Amino acid sequence: MATDTPLRPADSAAYDDDRGGSQSRPAPPAYGWAPRLRRLIGIEEGLLSWVPEDRPRYTWYGALVVNTALLGAISMVLALSSFRSDLPLAAVLGVAVVWFWVILALDSWLVSSTHGTGVRKWTLLVRFFLSVLLGLFIAEPILFQIFDKEIRQEIAVGNEQRVADYRGMLVSCNPTDGAATTGRAECARYQLKVAGSPAELARQIDTNSDRAAALRTQVAGINKTLNDKLATEQRLCGPKYWIWRGGVRDVTITCERARKATSEYEKNSKVKTYEKQLENMVAEGRTLSARKDRAADGYQPALQKAIDDKTRQRAADLDTDGILTRAHGLKEVAESDGFALFLTIVLHLLLLCLDAMPVLAKVLSGATAYDTLLGARHRTSRKLYSEELEVQQTCARLEHDVRRHRVQLDTADRMSRLDQEYQRAQAERAVAERAELEARMERIMRTRGTSTTV
C-alpha cells in the first residue's frame, strides 16, 4: 500500500534522482579548521552540504581573509617599530592584535556580503575599491621596511643638504665684520644676536655721540642763559647802584631779586646733573671706542660658536623616522632611479592584490552553485515571508470579523434584556396603579356606605 512506503526526510533527499552518484546529497557535515574558515566569511554549512564541491573554494576564501588580517597585523608591527620605537613590546603586540581583528572583521564583511545571486556588479566594484584603500594602508609600512636602507640613506642625504643650506644662510646673513643685513628679506629668519659685534659697537658709539651732542647743546644753552643772568646780577649789584641804608652802603632790592632769579634758574635748570651725565657719556664713548678696537679679535670666535650651535640645533630638529619623512624618502628613491620606480610600482601592485584578494577572487570567480542555492533560498524566504504576511493578514481580518460578530450579538442580547426589563417595569407600574385605583374605589365605596347608614 502507498501508506506503507516510508517517506524520506526533506533534509536527506538526494540532490538528484541519479542513484548511481558517487556522493549523496546533502553531504555529511565537515569538521576541523576548514568549517571555521568558511564560517568567517559567512558560509552556512547546512546549505553548502548540498554542493560539497564548493567547500575547497570557500575554505581558501576564508584562508585569504585570515592571511590579509595577518598581513595587516605584521604591517602594524612594522609601522609601530619604525615610527614609535619607544613603545613597549606589549603595547605593540596589543595594537597589532586589535588591528588584526579590525582587518578580519572588515574583510569578512566584504566577502560575506557578496554571497548570493542578487549582488549587483557595481556593489562588488565598491567593495573592491574599499579593499584597495585598506590595502594601501597595509602596504605602505611593508614597503618602508623593504626599502628601509635606501630610505634612510635618502633621508640622511637630504638632511645633510638642508643643514648645509641652513649654515650657508647663517654665514651669509651674519658677516664677520658685524655689518647689518636687515635690508635683505631672505635674512629675516637667519639673523643672530652676538654680543661684541664691531658693527653693533659702532652703532652704540654713534648713538652715544648723538645723545652726547644733544646734551652738550642743551648744557651750552643753559650756561649761556645762566651767564646772562650772572652778568645782569653783577651789573645791578655794582657800586653804581649802591644805596645808603642805616648809615651803611648796601645793594638795592633789584640786585637781591636778580641774585634770587640767578640762584633759582641754576637750581631748576639742573645744569650740574646734565654736566655730570655729559661727562659719563664722554667716558662711555671712550670705553666703547676701546672695545671696538678689541672687538675684531673676539667677535669672530663668538659668531662662529653661535653659528655652530644653531647648526647643531637645526640638525637635531630634523625628523628621520616620521611617516611623512619616510614617505618623502620613498618618493625620492623611486624618482632617482628607474628600476627603483619599477620595483616600487610592482611591489605596490603585488601588495594591493594580496590585500584585495578576498574580494578580487569573488569578483573574478563569479557566481557559484552555492550562490545559486543561496539566491534560491532568499527568493523562497521572501516568498514564504510574503505568504506568511498574507496568512497573518487573513487571520487578523477573520479575528476582527469574529470580534465584530461577537459585539453585534452582545449588543442585540443587551438590547433584548433592556426591552424585557422595560416591559416588566411597565407591567409592574400598571399593576401598582390598578391596585391604587381599586384601593381608592374601595375607600370611596366604604365612605358612601357609611353615609347611607347614618
KOLDRENBA-698675 format. One line per field, with one value per residue (C-alpha): x, y, z; residue number from 0. Coordinates in pm, 1 decimal. Layout:
BEGIN
X: (X,...)
Y: (Y,...)
Z: (Z,...)
seq: (NUM,...)
***
This chain:
BEGIN
X: (0.0,105.9,73.0,335.4,602.3,849.4,889.9,1240.2,1304.8,1346.2,1693.3,1817.1,1671.4,1913.8,2033.5,1901.1,1735.2,2055.9,2112.7,2449.6,2600.1,2927.5,2822.2,2488.1,2314.0,2335.7,2695.0,2794.6,2897.4,3264.8,3479.8,3813.7,3956.6,3800.3,3441.5,3575.8,3747.0,3428.2,3226.7,3449.5,3315.3,2950.8,2913.6,2623.5,2742.9,2392.2,2336.4,2691.6,2644.2,2417.2,2709.1,3018.3,3219.2,3236.8,3381.5,3750.9,3678.8,3520.8,3778.7,4052.2,3839.4,3843.6,4219.4,4269.9,4076.2,4288.6,4609.1,4507.4,4440.7,4778.6,4946.9,4775.1,4895.0,5253.9,5226.6,5112.4,5401.6,5649.2,5490.4,5496.2,5850.1,5965.6,5769.9,5725.2,6031.3,5977.3,5662.7,5697.1,5661.4,5335.7,5175.3,5290.6,5152.3,4825.2,4773.6,4865.6,4605.8,4337.4,4430.7,4423.2,4067.0,3963.0,4101.1,3949.4,3606.5,3616.4,3729.1,3481.1,3201.1,3323.5,3331.4,3018.6,2814.8,2891.9,2725.3,2412.8,2294.2,2124.5,2451.2,2491.3,2818.6,2864.5,2839.4,3121.6,3328.4,3256.1,3365.2,3676.6,3753.3,3720.4,3953.6,4208.9,4201.3,4255.2,4537.6,4710.7,4712.8,4852.3,5110.9,5295.8,5469.0,5581.9,5727.4,5901.6,6062.0,6164.0,6333.4,6447.8,6818.8,6761.7,6504.5,6736.6,7021.4,6798.6,6675.5,7033.9,7149.1,6850.0,6900.2,7269.9,7180.5,6921.9,7173.3,7436.5,7189.9,7087.4,7450.4,7519.3,7233.2,7358.1,7707.3,7568.6,7330.1,7581.4,7905.5,8221.5,8250.5,7904.5,7753.2,7373.5,7167.5,6820.7,6762.3,6778.0,6437.8,6585.2,6780.4,6475.2,6488.8,6866.3,6998.2,7188.3,7237.4,7601.8,7745.4,8054.5,7982.1,8202.6,7906.5,7691.8,7958.3,7983.6,7607.5,7632.1,7913.7,7708.1,7405.2,7613.5,7771.9,7432.3,7299.0,7613.5,7592.6,7227.7,7303.0,7606.2,7387.5,7135.7,7406.6,7555.4,7215.5,7161.9,7509.9,7453.7,7129.4,7297.2,7589.1,7345.5,7169.6,7506.9,7605.2,7274.4,7326.3,7679.8,7557.7,7266.3,7474.2,7768.1,7876.7,7684.2,7356.1,7454.6,7238.3,7278.2,7086.2,7133.9,7446.3,7596.7,7630.3,7411.0,7269.2,6925.0,6622.9,6662.4,7003.5,6858.5,6589.3,6849.6,7054.4,6744.4,6648.1,7000.5,7003.3,6658.6,6744.2,7069.6,6879.8,6579.3,6780.4,6972.2,7282.1,7509.1,7318.5,7336.8,7708.0,7760.9,7562.6,7766.4,8089.8,7955.9,7861.2,8204.3,8362.2,8127.3,8222.4,8590.6,8510.6,8307.3,8585.8,8836.1,8601.8,8556.5,8931.6,8947.8,8618.5,8757.6,8963.7,8676.5,8370.3,8462.5,8500.4,8173.8,7993.7,8137.7,8020.9,7668.1,7652.4,7776.0,7516.4,7234.4,7353.3,7361.3,7015.1,6883.7,7031.8,6876.2,6533.4,6519.5,6294.9,6441.5,6170.7,5837.8,5584.9,5576.6,5956.3,5983.2,5709.5,5901.1,6218.7,6045.8,5926.5,6279.4,6419.1,6160.2,6223.0,6601.5,6624.7,6409.8,6448.7,6360.4,6045.4,5955.0,6016.0,5809.6,5515.4,5536.0,5552.2,5264.4,5050.5,5152.6,5069.3,4746.0,4646.3,4729.7,4530.2,4233.9,4248.3,3940.3,3707.8,3907.5,3872.0,3497.1,3475.5,3683.7,3517.1,3159.3,2853.3,2894.5,2646.1,2634.3,2540.9,2263.3,2125.2,2155.6,1974.5,1700.2,1672.3,1649.2,1374.5,1193.1,1231.2,1091.5,801.0,731.4,753.2,505.5,270.7,313.2,219.9,-88.2,-184.3,-136.4,-344.8,-623.2,-619.7,-628.6,-918.4,-1113.2,-1037.7,-1172.1,-1487.7,-1536.8,-1490.2,-1733.8,-1995.2,-1946.2,-2001.9,-2313.3,-2459.6,-2373.7,-2538.1,-2855.3,-2870.0,-2825.2,-3091.6,-3332.2,-3268.3,-3325.3,-3658.1,-3769.6,-3672.5,-3857.9,-4174.1,-4158.7,-4123.6,-4419.4,-4633.3,-4539.3,-4619.7,-4962.5,-5038.2,-4941.8,-5160.6,-5454.5,-5412.7,-5404.5,-5723.9,-5902.3,-5796.1,-5929.8,-6257.6,-6293.7,-6238.5,-6489.7,-6747.6,-6687.5,-6732.4,-7058.0,-7188.9,-7122.0,-7301.4,-7616.0,-7630.2,-7623.1)
Y: (0.0,357.5,434.2,169.2,338.7,522.2,890.6,1038.9,1348.4,1665.0,1732.0,1388.3,1379.1,1321.7,1616.8,1439.4,1111.8,952.8,654.5,591.6,914.6,888.0,1127.9,1167.5,1495.5,1657.9,1558.4,1464.6,1759.4,1859.6,1904.4,2067.5,2404.7,2422.8,2491.8,2761.9,2934.5,2919.6,3048.9,3359.1,3459.8,3387.3,3043.9,2832.1,2473.3,2327.7,2485.8,2417.8,2045.8,2033.6,2143.7,1999.1,2064.2,2432.1,2354.9,2388.2,2717.5,2880.6,2727.6,2908.0,3223.0,3211.1,3146.0,3453.1,3665.4,3536.7,3592.5,3951.5,4014.5,3860.5,4079.3,4383.9,4286.5,4243.5,4579.0,4745.5,4590.0,4716.8,5063.1,5099.5,4961.5,5218.7,5528.2,5469.0,5277.7,5399.7,5186.8,4865.9,4531.6,4454.1,4773.6,4700.0,4345.2,4469.5,4723.6,4459.2,4217.6,4488.5,4580.1,4209.9,4188.0,4508.1,4386.0,4041.7,4189.0,4427.6,4163.0,3911.0,4160.8,4249.5,3883.9,3766.7,4048.1,3917.8,3577.1,3502.5,3585.2,3913.8,4107.9,4379.2,4421.2,4782.9,4686.9,4439.8,4722.7,4943.5,4664.6,4613.5,4985.3,4969.0,4669.9,4860.9,5153.9,4914.4,4753.8,5087.9,5145.2,4797.5,4802.5,5126.4,5011.6,4692.8,4897.7,5121.8,4812.7,4666.9,4992.5,5080.7,5111.4,5325.8,5544.7,5608.9,5694.2,5936.2,6097.3,6134.8,6295.5,6527.9,6631.1,6695.6,6919.3,7107.2,7157.9,7279.6,7523.8,7648.2,7702.5,7883.9,8124.5,8185.9,8267.8,8489.0,8679.5,8728.3,8880.3,8859.8,9237.1,9261.8,9456.3,9486.9,9263.5,9380.3,9511.9,9161.8,8990.6,8639.8,8700.3,8769.3,8420.6,8379.7,8682.5,8607.7,8831.0,8802.0,9030.0,9233.6,9289.7,9569.6,9698.2,9688.2,9871.0,10128.4,10178.5,10216.2,10473.6,10670.3,10660.9,10771.8,11051.6,11176.3,11176.3,11350.0,11616.8,11683.4,11705.0,11927.6,12168.1,12170.6,12240.0,12515.3,12682.9,12660.6,12800.0,13085.0,13179.4,13143.7,13366.2,13629.5,13620.1,13646.3,13945.2,14111.1,14035.1,14187.3,14494.7,14556.2,14481.8,14708.2,15024.7,15231.7,15106.7,15102.3,15292.2,15416.7,15203.1,15258.7,15458.8,15175.0,15134.5,14842.6,14688.0,14766.7,14535.1,14498.0,14342.3,14099.1,13999.9,13939.1,13720.9,13520.2,13473.3,13352.1,13103.0,12966.1,12922.3,12746.4,12513.6,12443.3,12400.7,12100.9,12211.8,12024.1,11697.9,11743.1,11820.9,11500.4,11296.9,11455.5,11353.5,10993.4,10984.8,11104.8,10835.5,10570.5,10682.2,10631.0,10283.4,10182.7,10305.4,10091.6,9787.6,9843.3,9839.5,9499.4,9355.1,9217.8,8957.6,8824.1,8864.2,8613.4,8315.7,8410.7,8435.7,8101.7,7938.3,8078.7,7951.5,7607.8,7593.0,7689.5,7434.6,7153.7,7251.6,7250.8,6905.1,6772.0,6913.4,6740.0,6432.0,6098.9,5841.9,6022.1,5866.7,6173.9,6190.2,5823.6,5861.7,6153.8,5945.3,5658.5,5903.4,6038.1,5685.0,5597.2,5917.2,5890.0,5551.2,5393.9,5040.0,5152.1,5317.1,4999.3,4784.8,5019.8,5005.2,4626.4,4580.8,4824.8,4630.8,4296.6,4401.5,4564.7,4244.4,4039.6,4273.2,4287.1,3918.5,3806.8,4043.1,4018.8,3638.8,3672.9,3923.5,3703.8,3370.6,3488.3,3317.0,2960.1,2679.2,2784.9,3138.0,2990.2,2788.2,3086.2,3307.8,3044.8,3031.2,3408.3,3412.8,3129.4,3301.4,3624.3,3434.4,3244.0,3562.0,3728.0,3432.7,3438.5,3803.9,3724.5,3447.1,3677.6,3942.3,3692.1,3560.4,3909.5,4000.2,3688.2,3760.4,4109.6,3964.8,3730.9,4015.6,4230.2,3949.0,3893.1,4260.2,4259.0,3956.3,4101.8,4429.0,4253.3,4047.6,4353.9,4542.0,4246.6,4239.1,4609.8,4572.2,4295.3,4492.5,4793.1,4590.2,4427.1,4768.0,4896.7,4595.8,4637.9,5007.0,4926.8,4672.0,4920.2,5188.5,4942.2,4838.8,5201.9,5274.7,4976.9,5087.4,5434.7,5292.1,5073.5,5371.6,5577.0,5298.5,5247.5,5617.6,5624.7,5315.7,5477.0,5795.6,5597.1,5408.1,5722.9)
Z: (0.0,-52.1,314.0,395.7,182.0,411.7,341.4,308.3,520.7,319.6,454.3,346.3,-4.0,-286.1,-485.7,-797.0,-880.2,-1003.3,-775.5,-926.0,-793.4,-607.1,-326.9,-151.7,-101.4,144.1,219.4,574.6,793.5,787.9,1095.5,1175.1,1082.6,733.4,855.2,1088.1,798.1,595.1,888.4,892.5,550.3,630.1,471.6,600.9,628.0,604.1,264.2,144.9,219.2,-86.6,-305.5,-130.9,-446.1,-338.8,3.1,-102.1,-282.1,21.7,255.6,66.0,62.0,440.5,438.1,217.6,467.6,757.2,557.8,483.1,852.2,943.8,681.9,833.9,1182.7,1058.1,880.2,1201.9,1397.8,1138.0,1137.8,1516.7,1535.8,1280.5,1387.5,1762.8,1873.6,2230.4,2273.2,2478.9,2306.6,2488.6,2358.0,2000.1,2014.6,2168.1,1890.0,1629.9,1771.4,1765.7,1407.2,1310.7,1441.7,1260.4,925.7,979.2,1056.8,758.0,507.8,647.3,596.3,247.0,139.0,321.3,166.8,-185.0,-147.4,-349.2,-697.8,-605.1,-563.1,-825.8,-1011.6,-912.1,-543.5,-599.9,-751.5,-449.9,-216.1,-426.3,-402.8,-22.7,-11.7,-225.9,16.7,302.8,108.1,57.7,432.6,492.5,211.0,292.5,616.8,441.5,154.4,407.9,558.1,220.5,114.3,466.6,381.3,72.8,250.8,545.5,309.1,114.1,437.0,564.1,237.8,232.0,595.3,535.1,241.6,450.0,731.0,482.9,325.9,669.3,772.7,445.3,512.0,866.4,738.5,460.2,686.9,971.2,826.8,1035.6,1042.2,1202.5,914.0,927.8,695.7,798.8,448.3,299.2,305.3,285.9,608.8,825.6,986.5,994.1,1186.8,1508.7,1809.6,1914.8,2178.6,2088.0,1720.0,1576.1,1379.0,1689.3,1888.5,1609.2,1627.0,2003.3,1963.1,1710.0,1936.4,2235.0,2032.4,1915.3,2269.6,2398.1,2125.3,2206.3,2579.1,2512.1,2312.3,2596.3,2858.3,2643.6,2615.8,2991.7,3062.6,2819.9,2990.9,3331.6,3223.0,3103.9,3439.9,3622.2,3408.1,3489.5,3858.2,3854.1,3676.9,3915.6,4220.3,4121.7,4315.6,4072.6,4222.3,4592.5,4838.0,5195.6,5445.1,5818.6,5756.1,5552.4,5174.9,5058.9,4739.5,4616.5,4620.2,4244.7,4299.7,4550.6,4303.9,4032.5,4269.0,4362.6,3996.8,3914.1,4202.2,4117.9,3749.8,3833.1,4064.8,3836.6,3517.8,3670.7,3486.4,3730.4,3666.8,3292.0,3309.3,3510.2,3254.0,2976.1,3147.7,3179.8,2811.7,2712.1,2929.9,2784.2,2433.1,2515.9,2658.2,2350.1,2122.1,2310.8,2292.3,1921.9,1873.5,2052.4,1914.5,1590.7,1779.4,1998.3,1775.8,1508.0,1751.0,1924.8,1589.7,1478.5,1802.7,1763.3,1402.8,1513.3,1792.8,1557.7,1300.6,1558.5,1681.1,1324.5,1262.3,1584.3,1493.7,1154.9,1150.2,1045.3,1130.6,1080.0,847.2,621.4,614.1,520.4,258.4,106.6,118.6,-61.7,-328.4,-374.0,-401.1,-666.5,-863.7,-851.2,-1022.8,-1294.5,-1163.7,-812.2,-951.5,-1140.5,-834.9,-615.1,-855.5,-882.8,-505.8,-459.7,-706.0,-556.4,-200.9,-313.7,-492.9,-184.1,38.7,-200.5,-298.0,-94.9,-281.8,-604.6,-605.1,-562.6,-848.9,-1080.7,-996.4,-1048.9,-908.9,-775.4,-718.3,-354.7,-463.4,-680.0,-387.2,-156.2,-406.8,-440.6,-61.6,-43.3,-304.7,-129.2,204.8,63.9,-94.1,227.4,425.2,187.3,220.7,596.3,595.6,387.4,630.2,923.8,749.4,673.2,1029.8,1165.7,936.4,1040.7,1402.4,1355.1,1191.7,1487.7,1731.2,1529.9,1525.7,1897.3,1961.7,1743.0,1924.4,2260.2,2162.2,2045.9,2365.5,2582.5,2386.4,2429.9,2802.4,2821.8,2637.5,2872.9,3177.5,3041.3,2970.9,3313.3,3475.7,3274.5,3381.8,3743.1,3721.0,3566.9,3840.8,4106.8,3953.1,3922.0,4287.9,4391.7,4193.5,4344.1,4691.3,4625.9,4489.9,4797.9,5024.8,4828.7,4839.0,5205.5,5267.7,5073.1,5257.6,5591.0,5488.1,5377.6,5705.5,5906.2)
seq: (0,1,2,3,4,5,6,7,8,9,10,11,12,13,14,15,16,17,18,19,20,21,22,23,24,25,26,27,28,29,30,31,32,33,34,35,36,37,38,39,40,41,42,43,44,45,46,47,48,49,50,51,52,53,54,55,56,57,58,59,60,61,62,63,64,65,66,67,68,69,70,71,72,73,74,75,76,77,78,79,80,81,82,83,84,85,86,87,88,89,90,91,92,93,94,95,96,97,98,99,100,101,102,103,104,105,106,107,108,109,110,111,112,113,114,115,116,117,118,119,120,121,122,123,124,125,126,127,128,129,130,131,132,133,134,135,136,137,138,139,140,141,142,143,144,145,146,147,148,149,150,151,152,153,154,155,156,157,158,159,160,161,162,163,164,165,166,167,168,169,170,171,172,173,174,175,176,177,178,179,180,181,182,183,184,185,186,187,188,189,190,191,192,193,194,195,196,197,198,199,200,201,202,203,204,205,206,207,208,209,210,211,212,213,214,215,216,217,218,219,220,221,222,223,224,225,226,227,228,229,230,231,232,233,234,235,236,237,238,239,240,241,242,243,244,245,246,247,248,249,250,251,252,253,254,255,256,257,258,259,260,261,262,263,264,265,266,267,268,269,270,271,272,273,274,275,276,277,278,279,280,281,282,283,284,285,286,287,288,289,290,291,292,293,294,295,296,297,298,299,300,301,302,303,304,305,306,307,308,309,310,311,312,313,314,315,316,317,318,319,320,321,322,323,324,325,326,327,328,329,330,331,332,333,334,335,336,337,338,339,340,341,342,343,344,345,346,347,348,349,350,351,352,353,354,355,356,357,358,359,360,361,362,363,364,365,366,367,368,369,370,371,372,373,374,375,376,377,378,379,380,381,382,383,384,385,386,387,388,389,390,391,392,393,394,395,396,397,398,399,400,401,402,403,404,405,406,407,408,409,410,411,412,413,414,415,416,417,418,419,420,421,422,423,424,425,426,427,428,429,430,431,432,433,434,435,436,437,438,439,440,441,442,443,444,445,446,447,448,449,450,451,452,453)
***
